[in-house]
């Protein structure tokens, strides 16, 4: 080989090496990270459904936008506020981090709300209901929700109990957290409007067992209540449902429950046979994959999900906590719409700021499963407390499990 050819080979090799290096570096720098900070240990169904909803929406744009690939990173907070704070710090230390999706529990969000907003963490909520989450007034508000909002949920539950269940003496049964306390306030206000005084407010802690649940239920029965307004997540909800079913038929009271019970394996534990012994309605939003006629977008989304999650999703019954999927899908669509309105750069802090501002000014209607979103979010201030809420009470309804563990909406 002559000298010229040797030099040419060396130059070609160097060119290929540096091209691959630059390409690899570009690929790394052009990756955007979305985080899911959720309870992956105790509320697996809800967290998985949120993940599936996000990924289904992202798959519609092939997980890419403006030359950037998009990756979802899952972190487990286990329902613990300190773990969630650690996850938020992980997010801030990631130079590719764009936004966080929160999962199910309100307490970690409430505990870390100041940290989220002071550090400019773009936080999207597809499943957590405590009212204060989106109403931060001590600085710029970085939290956006497409979920049930407890400033309105309590009234929906109360009106269902009174108007559909004909309850005149409801008792409030609430988990002793910020979520439970916010519901106590809104439910009492709603009952007061109807000139009804609750037959007591009864509290329970996380980890309550069936024996303790039975003791609390007997106290409620002794108060002469005729229904129970329940605010619980799946672990405790299962205990109260099983405890109620174990009572004598004449003692049993109907539940009008918040949606938290649907976030886990509730229908597997509280089986259809067991549910025949109790009356149980729970809060939902107004879209269902089982509603007839089939929603055109819903049909398309379900087909996409079955292709994306082969082996896991064959039919709507395989989406175990459909609320998480539906909300996360719609919320990700809105996020994508906001991202399309800005020019993405390599500076994630600037990207987060620009996307946050774009979320408050979505310029085109965004078709979703629940509805078509026209200006889903607006500029937040104390005179506009619902500015970062994509849903209203008109989007809320009630549902119940059928014998096949499907969630069917109340007409």
LOMINU-741220 format. One line per 2 residues: number of its first residue (from 1); their letters; for each residue z, y, x of C-alpha. Coordinates in nm, 3 decimals, padded with zeros to 5 digits, always signed. Last residue first. Layout:
<atoms>
NUM	a	Z,Y,X | ... $
</atoms>
This chain:
<atoms>
411	xx	+03.342,+00.741,-07.580 | +03.605,+00.589,-07.345 $
409	xx	+03.448,+00.486,-07.017 | +03.423,+00.123,-06.912 $
407	xx	+03.566,+00.011,-06.579 | +03.457,-00.347,-06.512 $
405	xx	+03.725,-00.609,-06.460 | +03.522,-00.873,-06.653 $
403	xx	+03.762,-00.862,-06.950 | +03.715,-00.484,-06.973 $
401	xx	+03.912,-00.233,-06.769 | +03.982,+00.106,-06.925 $
399	xx	+03.846,+00.459,-06.914 | +03.931,+00.819,-06.990 $
397	xx	+03.727,+01.137,-06.949 | +03.684,+01.423,-06.705 $
395	xx	+03.364,+01.625,-06.643 | +03.452,+01.887,-06.905 $
393	xx	+03.782,+01.935,-06.719 | +03.581,+02.089,-06.434 $
391	xx	+03.412,+01.946,-06.125 | +03.287,+02.103,-05.800 $
389	xx	+03.624,+02.262,-05.721 | +03.627,+02.506,-05.427 $
387	xx	+03.608,+02.819,-05.645 | +03.865,+02.688,-05.896 $
385	xx	+04.135,+02.941,-05.796 | +03.901,+03.240,-05.842 $
383	xx	+04.130,+03.546,-05.858 | +04.328,+03.423,-05.558 $
381	xx	+04.013,+03.401,-05.349 | +03.746,+03.139,-05.282 $
379	xx	+03.376,+03.214,-05.253 | +03.181,+02.972,-05.473 $
377	xx	+03.137,+02.596,-05.497 | +02.921,+02.377,-05.722 $
375	xx	+02.656,+02.653,-05.743 | +02.442,+02.444,-05.978 $
373	xx	+02.539,+02.077,-05.949 | +02.333,+01.836,-06.159 $
371	xx	+02.579,+01.597,-06.321 | +02.803,+01.296,-06.260 $
369	xx	+02.544,+01.103,-06.060 | +02.411,+01.401,-05.870 $
367	xx	+02.111,+01.634,-05.868 | +02.172,+01.937,-05.644 $
365	xx	+02.045,+02.266,-05.788 | +01.920,+02.504,-05.517 $
363	xx	+02.090,+02.791,-05.334 | +02.427,+02.643,-05.249 $
361	xx	+02.639,+02.951,-05.171 | +02.999,+02.849,-05.110 $
359	xx	+02.878,+02.535,-04.935 | +02.662,+02.759,-04.715 $
357	xx	+02.971,+02.940,-04.585 | +03.131,+02.609,-04.485 $
355	xx	+02.801,+02.498,-04.335 | +02.789,+02.808,-04.116 $
353	xx	+03.149,+02.774,-04.000 | +03.115,+02.403,-03.928 $
351	xx	+02.792,+02.459,-03.737 | +02.950,+02.736,-03.529 $
349	xx	+03.238,+02.504,-03.433 | +02.990,+02.225,-03.370 $
347	xx	+02.795,+02.420,-03.108 | +02.484,+02.211,-03.033 $
345	xx	+02.298,+02.398,-03.307 | +02.211,+02.334,-03.672 $
343	xx	+02.006,+02.601,-03.847 | +02.156,+02.646,-04.192 $
341	xx	+02.042,+02.585,-04.550 | +01.966,+02.217,-04.490 $
339	xx	+02.331,+02.159,-04.398 | +02.440,+02.298,-04.736 $
337	xx	+02.209,+02.056,-04.923 | +02.336,+01.770,-04.706 $
335	xx	+02.696,+01.860,-04.797 | +02.601,+01.864,-05.167 $
333	xx	+02.447,+01.517,-05.137 | +02.759,+01.403,-04.952 $
331	xx	+02.971,+01.524,-05.245 | +02.759,+01.333,-05.497 $
329	xx	+02.779,+01.005,-05.304 | +03.148,+01.049,-05.227 $
327	xx	+03.226,+01.113,-05.594 | +03.035,+00.809,-05.721 $
325	xx	+03.156,+00.570,-05.448 | +03.520,+00.671,-05.477 $
323	xx	+03.517,+00.649,-05.857 | +03.354,+00.307,-05.840 $
321	xx	+03.659,+00.135,-05.690 | +03.539,-00.226,-05.660 $
319	xx	+03.168,-00.164,-05.627 | +03.068,-00.530,-05.669 $
317	xx	+03.067,-00.504,-06.049 | +02.780,-00.255,-06.021 $
315	xx	+02.551,-00.537,-05.900 | +02.455,-00.711,-05.576 $
313	xx	+02.679,-00.519,-05.338 | +02.850,-00.691,-05.045 $
311	xx	+02.591,-00.942,-04.921 | +02.335,-00.673,-04.858 $
309	xx	+02.503,-00.335,-04.828 | +02.205,-00.105,-04.770 $
307	xx	+01.963,-00.283,-05.001 | +02.220,-00.314,-05.281 $
305	xx	+02.320,+00.049,-05.227 | +01.961,+00.172,-05.259 $
303	xx	+01.916,-00.020,-05.586 | +02.241,+00.130,-05.716 $
301	xx	+02.124,+00.478,-05.621 | +01.792,+00.438,-05.805 $
299	xx	+01.959,+00.309,-06.123 | +02.216,+00.586,-06.106 $
297	xx	+01.939,+00.843,-06.065 | +01.778,+00.717,-06.387 $
295	xx	+02.114,+00.688,-06.578 | +02.106,+00.356,-06.761 $
293	xx	+02.117,+00.395,-07.138 | +02.390,+00.278,-07.157 $
291	xx	+02.697,+00.332,-06.937 | +02.770,+00.050,-06.694 $
289	xx	+02.700,+00.246,-06.374 | +02.954,+00.496,-06.505 $
287	xx	+02.967,+00.871,-06.493 | +03.211,+01.104,-06.670 $
285	xx	+03.510,+01.119,-06.442 | +03.806,+00.888,-06.490 $
283	xx	+04.166,+00.893,-06.614 | +04.333,+00.573,-06.724 $
281	xx	+04.393,+00.370,-07.040 | +04.632,+00.074,-07.049 $
279	xx	+04.772,-00.105,-07.353 | +04.956,-00.418,-07.241 $
277	xx	+04.965,-00.792,-07.316 | +04.589,-00.846,-07.297 $
275	xx	+04.611,-00.693,-06.948 | +04.779,-01.011,-06.822 $
273	xx	+04.483,-01.224,-06.925 | +04.241,-00.967,-06.779 $
271	xx	+04.431,-00.990,-06.451 | +04.687,-00.741,-06.319 $
269	xx	+04.654,-00.872,-05.962 | +04.275,-00.878,-05.941 $
267	xx	+04.241,-00.576,-06.172 | +04.471,-00.366,-05.948 $
265	xx	+04.304,-00.448,-05.615 | +04.313,-00.090,-05.490 $
263	xx	+04.216,+00.262,-05.596 | +04.214,+00.202,-05.972 $
261	xx	+04.587,+00.274,-06.010 | +04.532,+00.628,-05.882 $
259	xx	+04.331,+00.721,-06.192 | +04.620,+00.881,-06.380 $
257	xx	+04.759,+00.662,-06.650 | +04.803,+00.665,-07.025 $
255	xx	+05.023,+00.358,-07.060 | +05.114,+00.200,-07.395 $
253	xx	+05.471,+00.083,-07.458 | +05.606,-00.272,-07.472 $
251	xx	+05.940,-00.341,-07.643 | +05.807,-00.527,-07.950 $
249	xx	+05.609,-00.765,-07.726 | +05.913,-00.866,-07.520 $
247	xx	+05.887,-00.748,-07.162 | +05.697,-00.930,-06.887 $
245	xx	+05.376,-00.735,-06.957 | +05.561,-00.410,-06.884 $
243	xx	+05.684,-00.541,-06.547 | +05.334,-00.653,-06.453 $
241	xx	+05.193,-00.310,-06.539 | +05.478,-00.133,-06.358 $
239	xx	+05.435,-00.340,-06.042 | +05.056,-00.307,-06.041 $
237	xx	+05.084,+00.071,-06.072 | +05.316,+00.071,-05.770 $
235	xx	+05.052,-00.074,-05.536 | +04.755,+00.086,-05.721 $
233	xx	+04.865,+00.449,-05.705 | +05.085,+00.603,-05.968 $
231	xx	+05.105,+00.885,-06.221 | +05.188,+00.733,-06.560 $
229	xx	+05.218,+00.907,-06.896 | +05.416,+00.651,-07.094 $
227	xx	+05.415,+00.607,-07.470 | +05.655,+00.585,-07.768 $
225	xx	+05.968,+00.708,-07.591 | +06.297,+00.610,-07.753 $
223	xx	+06.496,+00.700,-07.436 | +06.611,+00.337,-07.422 $
221	xx	+06.250,+00.233,-07.370 | +06.229,+00.467,-07.071 $
219	xx	+06.547,+00.321,-06.925 | +06.404,-00.029,-06.976 $
217	xx	+06.090,+00.078,-06.790 | +06.296,+00.196,-06.492 $
215	xx	+06.475,-00.141,-06.470 | +06.141,-00.326,-06.496 $
213	xx	+05.995,-00.117,-06.212 | +06.292,-00.209,-05.994 $
211	xx	+06.224,-00.580,-06.050 | +05.850,-00.532,-06.000 $
209	xx	+05.890,-00.363,-05.662 | +05.875,+00.008,-05.576 $
207	xx	+05.703,+00.055,-05.238 | +05.631,+00.424,-05.286 $
205	xx	+05.915,+00.589,-05.475 | +05.985,+00.618,-05.847 $
203	xx	+06.061,+00.906,-06.083 | +06.132,+00.923,-06.457 $
201	xx	+06.087,+01.238,-06.664 | +06.247,+01.223,-07.008 $
199	xx	+06.143,+01.195,-07.369 | +05.881,+01.466,-07.319 $
197	xx	+05.909,+01.774,-07.541 | +05.613,+01.836,-07.771 $
195	xx	+05.507,+02.175,-07.909 | +05.139,+02.103,-07.837 $
193	xx	+05.128,+02.388,-07.584 | +05.458,+02.254,-07.445 $
191	xx	+05.297,+01.917,-07.385 | +05.027,+02.077,-07.170 $
189	xx	+05.284,+02.274,-06.968 | +05.499,+01.963,-06.921 $
187	xx	+05.191,+01.771,-06.806 | +05.089,+02.041,-06.560 $
185	xx	+05.431,+02.060,-06.394 | +05.493,+01.686,-06.381 $
183	xx	+05.145,+01.641,-06.238 | +05.223,+01.869,-05.943 $
181	xx	+05.545,+01.673,-05.886 | +05.367,+01.338,-05.881 $
179	xx	+05.112,+01.455,-05.624 | +05.377,+01.622,-05.410 $
177	xx	+05.556,+01.288,-05.404 | +05.813,+01.103,-05.617 $
175	xx	+05.570,+00.884,-05.811 | +05.572,+00.973,-06.179 $
173	xx	+05.667,+00.819,-06.514 | +05.659,+01.090,-06.783 $
171	xx	+05.783,+00.981,-07.128 | +05.583,+01.045,-07.443 $
169	xx	+05.746,+01.113,-07.781 | +05.482,+01.205,-08.039 $
167	xx	+05.206,+00.969,-07.930 | +04.907,+00.932,-08.159 $
165	xx	+04.726,+00.717,-07.899 | +04.398,+00.906,-07.936 $
163	xx	+04.523,+01.261,-08.006 | +04.866,+01.259,-07.840 $
161	xx	+04.806,+01.025,-07.547 | +04.452,+01.152,-07.490 $
159	xx	+04.567,+01.512,-07.513 | +04.841,+01.450,-07.257 $
157	xx	+04.608,+01.274,-07.014 | +04.348,+01.551,-07.032 $
155	xx	+04.621,+01.817,-06.998 | +04.759,+01.653,-06.686 $
153	xx	+04.414,+01.630,-06.527 | +04.346,+02.005,-06.536 $
151	xx	+04.569,+02.147,-06.260 | +04.558,+01.791,-06.129 $
149	xx	+04.200,+01.822,-06.011 | +03.980,+01.514,-06.036 $
147	xx	+03.725,+01.489,-05.761 | +03.456,+01.688,-05.588 $
145	xx	+03.674,+01.893,-05.358 | +03.616,+02.150,-05.085 $
143	xx	+03.874,+02.239,-04.817 | +03.812,+02.506,-04.552 $
141	xx	+03.989,+02.803,-04.711 | +04.008,+03.105,-04.481 $
139	xx	+04.355,+03.253,-04.467 | +04.688,+03.234,-04.648 $
137	xx	+04.532,+03.155,-04.988 | +04.484,+02.777,-04.973 $
135	xx	+04.387,+02.653,-05.318 | +04.181,+02.343,-05.255 $
133	xx	+04.468,+02.101,-05.187 | +04.712,+02.289,-05.413 $
131	xx	+04.615,+02.091,-05.728 | +04.687,+01.737,-05.613 $
129	xx	+04.389,+01.513,-05.701 | +04.264,+01.316,-05.407 $
127	xx	+03.930,+01.130,-05.402 | +03.599,+01.284,-05.292 $
125	xx	+03.761,+01.555,-05.078 | +03.557,+01.733,-04.811 $
123	xx	+03.730,+01.900,-04.515 | +03.560,+02.135,-04.270 $
121	xx	+03.832,+02.168,-04.009 | +03.867,+02.537,-03.922 $
119	xx	+04.183,+02.499,-03.716 | +04.401,+02.724,-03.934 $
117	xx	+04.263,+02.557,-04.247 | +04.331,+02.197,-04.151 $
115	xx	+04.668,+02.275,-03.989 | +04.787,+02.462,-04.299 $
113	xx	+04.680,+02.174,-04.524 | +04.848,+01.906,-04.314 $
111	xx	+05.134,+01.810,-04.545 | +04.926,+01.863,-04.859 $
109	xx	+04.640,+01.653,-04.722 | +04.871,+01.372,-04.611 $
107	xx	+05.044,+01.382,-04.956 | +04.721,+01.372,-05.165 $
105	xx	+04.616,+01.013,-05.104 | +04.265,+00.886,-05.186 $
103	xx	+04.053,+00.943,-04.875 | +03.957,+01.267,-04.706 $
101	xx	+03.604,+01.325,-04.577 | +03.599,+01.514,-04.249 $
99	xx	+03.322,+01.739,-04.117 | +03.112,+01.819,-03.808 $
97	xx	+03.252,+01.638,-03.507 | +03.013,+01.618,-03.208 $
95	xx	+03.246,+01.778,-02.950 | +03.525,+01.536,-03.056 $
93	xx	+03.867,+01.677,-02.968 | +03.899,+01.842,-03.310 $
91	xx	+03.831,+01.512,-03.486 | +04.091,+01.329,-03.280 $
89	xx	+04.335,+01.605,-03.373 | +04.257,+01.541,-03.739 $
87	xx	+04.323,+01.171,-03.687 | +04.662,+01.249,-03.533 $
85	xx	+04.741,+01.464,-03.838 | +04.643,+01.176,-04.065 $
83	xx	+04.878,+00.949,-03.873 | +05.154,+01.202,-03.925 $
81	xx	+05.081,+01.226,-04.298 | +05.094,+00.850,-04.358 $
79	xx	+04.882,+00.696,-04.636 | +04.760,+00.433,-04.389 $
77	xx	+04.590,+00.711,-04.185 | +04.300,+00.487,-04.083 $
75	xx	+04.002,+00.647,-03.907 | +03.637,+00.577,-03.992 $
73	xx	+03.347,+00.737,-03.803 | +03.022,+00.809,-03.990 $
71	xx	+02.716,+00.885,-03.777 | +02.441,+01.139,-03.835 $
69	xx	+02.130,+01.166,-03.617 | +02.014,+01.518,-03.535 $
67	xx	+01.646,+01.616,-03.532 | +01.693,+01.864,-03.816 $
65	xx	+01.868,+01.599,-04.027 | +01.900,+01.226,-03.976 $
63	xx	+02.083,+00.938,-04.141 | +01.755,+00.817,-04.294 $
61	xx	+01.764,+01.110,-04.541 | +01.836,+00.878,-04.836 $
59	xx	+02.055,+00.672,-04.603 | +02.302,+00.961,-04.592 $
57	xx	+02.367,+00.930,-04.967 | +02.422,+00.555,-04.944 $
55	xx	+02.645,+00.602,-04.639 | +02.872,+00.850,-04.815 $
53	xx	+02.902,+00.635,-05.129 | +02.967,+00.320,-04.927 $
51	xx	+03.243,+00.489,-04.725 | +03.407,+00.618,-05.044 $
49	xx	+03.390,+00.267,-05.193 | +03.544,+00.118,-04.879 $
47	xx	+03.831,+00.364,-04.886 | +03.897,+00.297,-05.255 $
45	xx	+03.889,-00.080,-05.213 | +04.100,-00.083,-04.896 $
43	xx	+04.394,+00.110,-05.034 | +04.674,-00.037,-04.820 $
41	xx	+04.515,-00.061,-04.476 | +04.207,+00.164,-04.470 $
39	xx	+04.396,+00.461,-04.609 | +04.147,+00.734,-04.531 $
37	xx	+04.025,+00.988,-04.278 | +03.648,+00.941,-04.296 $
35	xx	+03.480,+01.137,-04.018 | +03.127,+01.276,-03.996 $
33	xx	+02.986,+01.287,-03.646 | +02.659,+01.462,-03.560 $
31	xx	+02.446,+01.309,-03.287 | +02.207,+01.546,-03.109 $
29	xx	+02.418,+01.563,-02.792 | +02.412,+01.186,-02.747 $
27	xx	+02.038,+01.156,-02.812 | +01.970,+01.452,-02.586 $
25	xx	+02.165,+01.289,-02.304 | +01.984,+00.961,-02.351 $
23	xx	+01.648,+01.141,-02.356 | +01.740,+01.338,-02.044 $
21	xx	+01.840,+01.021,-01.864 | +01.531,+00.835,-01.985 $
19	xx	+01.305,+01.114,-01.868 | +01.495,+01.140,-01.539 $
17	xx	+01.442,+00.772,-01.466 | +01.077,+00.767,-01.580 $
15	xx	+00.996,+01.069,-01.363 | +01.182,+00.922,-01.067 $
13	xx	+00.986,+00.598,-01.098 | +00.657,+00.787,-01.125 $
11	xx	+00.746,+01.000,-00.821 | +00.830,+00.688,-00.619 $
9	xx	+00.510,+00.513,-00.726 | +00.301,+00.819,-00.636 $
7	xx	+00.470,+00.843,-00.298 | +00.391,+00.477,-00.228 $
5	xx	+00.033,+00.525,-00.347 | -00.018,+00.821,-00.111 $
3	xx	+00.132,+00.632,+00.184 | -00.101,+00.335,+00.152 $
1	x	+00.000,+00.000,+00.000 $
</atoms>
